[in-house]
Amino acid sequence: MKKIINLAYFYAIVALISGLFYRELTRSYAFVGKTQLGVAHTHLFVLGMFMMLFVYLFAYQLQLHKDSLFNSFLLTYNAGVIISTSMMITRGTLQVIDFTMSKGLDNMLAGISGIGHILLTVGFLQFLHMLRKKAKTVEATS
């Protein structure tokens, strides 16, 4: 259970740092356009910190952390968050510094980001499966 709170804390710190990085980088390059870097901190707060706080509440209330899928969910989901947001930060930084990306680099970033999104989806499905399984157990005992 402490691991979940530590993950939420980690994501909060990384989200704040990414917001600071966005502000300072765009200011130093006098960048005023839209960039993926600008939404990375929001993704880290929502998909990282808030999701881990929700997971903690469900784990505490329903003992979800005792499910056999729980560790797999944590690993898969968090890998997805880290990979996806890392690619957002990478692409956003390249946009701010006005780096001309080759087609290969652009496709590589999109592909890696896609892998992150797939992992996020699998993690969400594992989480929902655990909740559904636990709901059936709770209904059966009520």
Backbone torsions as a table, in degrees:
resi	resn	phi	psi	omega
1	MET	NA	-39.0	179.3
2	LYS	-62.8	-32.4	178.9
3	LYS	-59.0	-37.6	-178.5
4	ILE	-68.4	-44.3	178.2
5	ILE	-64.7	-39.5	177.5
6	ASN	-62.8	-37.2	176.2
7	LEU	-65.2	-42.5	177.8
8	ALA	-61.0	-42.8	178.7
9	TYR	-63.2	-44.3	177.9
10	PHE	-57.8	-48.5	-179.2
11	TYR	-64.4	-36.3	178.0
12	ALA	-62.4	-44.4	-179.9
13	ILE	-65.5	-46.7	-179.7
14	VAL	-63.6	-38.1	178.1
15	ALA	-63.2	-43.9	178.7
16	LEU	-64.0	-42.4	178.9
17	ILE	-64.6	-40.9	-179.8
18	SER	-67.3	-34.1	175.3
19	GLY	-65.7	-41.1	177.0
20	LEU	-65.0	-43.2	178.2
21	PHE	-59.6	-44.6	178.2
22	TYR	-58.5	-49.5	-177.4
23	ARG	-61.9	-46.3	-176.6
24	GLU	-71.2	-39.4	-179.9
25	LEU	-66.7	-45.4	-179.7
26	THR	-67.1	-33.1	177.8
27	ARG	-69.3	-43.8	-177.4
28	SER	-69.4	-26.0	177.2
29	TYR	-99.3	3.5	-178.0
30	ALA	51.6	41.6	-178.0
31	PHE	-85.9	131.7	-179.0
32	VAL	-124.5	-0.7	-177.9
33	GLY	-84.6	-174.1	176.5
34	LYS	-86.7	144.4	179.4
35	THR	-150.5	152.6	177.1
36	GLN	-66.5	-20.8	178.4
37	LEU	-61.8	-30.9	-177.3
38	GLY	-69.0	-22.9	-179.0
39	VAL	-107.8	1.3	-179.4
40	ALA	-63.4	-42.0	-178.4
41	HIS	-66.7	-33.5	176.9
42	THR	-65.9	-43.0	177.8
43	HIS	-62.2	-40.7	179.5
44	LEU	-66.3	-38.3	176.7
45	PHE	-66.2	-48.7	-173.6
46	VAL	-76.3	-55.7	-177.2
47	LEU	-74.2	-25.4	-179.5
48	GLY	-94.7	-79.0	-172.9
49	MET	-62.2	-54.6	-176.6
50	PHE	-64.0	-40.8	179.1
51	MET	-62.6	-41.9	179.3
52	MET	-66.4	-33.4	175.3
53	LEU	-66.8	-39.6	175.2
54	PHE	-64.3	-42.9	178.6
55	VAL	-60.2	-42.0	178.5
56	TYR	-59.9	-45.8	-179.5
57	LEU	-61.5	-43.6	177.7
58	PHE	-67.2	-39.4	179.1
59	ALA	-64.2	-41.1	-179.8
60	TYR	-68.0	-47.7	-174.6
61	GLN	-74.9	-40.9	-173.6
62	LEU	-109.5	4.7	-177.4
63	GLN	56.6	37.7	-177.5
64	LEU	-62.1	-28.9	-178.0
65	HIS	-67.2	-10.7	178.4
66	LYS	-90.6	-5.2	178.9
67	ASP	-69.7	146.0	-178.4
68	SER	-65.6	-22.9	179.4
69	LEU	-85.1	-10.2	-168.8
70	PHE	-61.1	-48.2	-179.0
71	ASN	-65.2	-37.7	176.3
72	SER	-63.4	-42.6	176.8
73	PHE	-58.7	-50.1	-177.8
74	LEU	-58.5	-45.0	-179.0
75	LEU	-65.6	-49.4	-177.4
76	THR	-63.9	-49.4	-176.8
77	TYR	-62.7	-48.3	-177.3
78	ASN	-67.9	-34.4	174.1
79	ALA	-61.9	-40.9	178.4
80	GLY	-63.0	-43.0	178.9
81	VAL	-63.2	-46.7	-176.5
82	ILE	-65.8	-45.2	-179.9
83	ILE	-64.3	-47.6	-177.6
84	SER	-62.6	-47.7	-178.2
85	THR	-71.5	-30.7	175.5
86	SER	-62.8	-40.5	178.1
87	MET	-69.5	-34.9	175.3
88	MET	-62.1	-44.6	-179.4
89	ILE	-66.3	-41.4	178.7
90	THR	-62.8	-51.6	-179.3
91	ARG	-63.4	-42.3	179.8
92	GLY	-63.2	-39.8	177.8
93	THR	-63.9	-43.8	178.2
94	LEU	-63.2	-34.4	177.0
95	GLN	-66.9	-43.3	-177.8
96	VAL	-65.9	-42.2	-177.9
97	ILE	-82.4	4.4	176.7
98	ASP	59.3	43.6	177.6
99	PHE	-82.0	126.0	177.9
100	THR	-80.5	113.2	-177.7
101	MET	-86.3	137.9	172.5
102	SER	-72.8	163.2	178.0
103	LYS	-59.7	-38.3	179.7
104	GLY	-64.3	-45.1	179.2
105	LEU	-65.0	-42.8	178.9
106	ASP	-60.1	-45.2	178.5
107	ASN	-66.0	-37.3	179.0
108	MET	-63.4	-47.0	179.2
109	LEU	-61.8	-41.6	178.4
110	ALA	-64.4	-40.5	179.9
111	GLY	-65.9	-44.8	179.1
112	ILE	-65.5	-41.4	176.7
113	SER	-61.6	-38.5	177.0
114	GLY	-61.8	-39.9	176.4
115	ILE	-62.1	-42.6	177.1
116	GLY	-60.0	-42.1	179.3
117	HIS	-67.6	-36.2	176.2
118	ILE	-63.3	-44.4	178.4
119	LEU	-62.7	-40.8	175.8
120	LEU	-59.2	-44.3	-179.4
121	THR	-63.6	-45.6	178.3
122	VAL	-61.8	-42.5	177.9
123	GLY	-61.4	-45.1	177.4
124	PHE	-59.7	-43.8	-179.6
125	LEU	-64.7	-39.3	176.2
126	GLN	-61.6	-43.5	179.9
127	PHE	-62.3	-47.0	179.3
128	LEU	-64.4	-36.1	177.1
129	HIS	-63.6	-43.6	177.9
130	MET	-62.5	-41.9	178.9
131	LEU	-63.4	-43.4	-179.7
132	ARG	-64.0	-42.2	178.8
133	LYS	-62.7	-42.4	-179.6
134	LYS	-68.8	-36.6	178.5
135	ALA	-62.8	-39.4	177.6
136	LYS	-63.8	-40.4	179.2
137	THR	-65.2	-43.9	-179.4
138	VAL	-65.1	-42.5	179.1
139	GLU	-65.0	-36.1	-179.1
140	ALA	-68.3	-31.4	-179.0
141	THR	-88.7	-9.7	-178.8
142	SER	-85.6	NA	NA
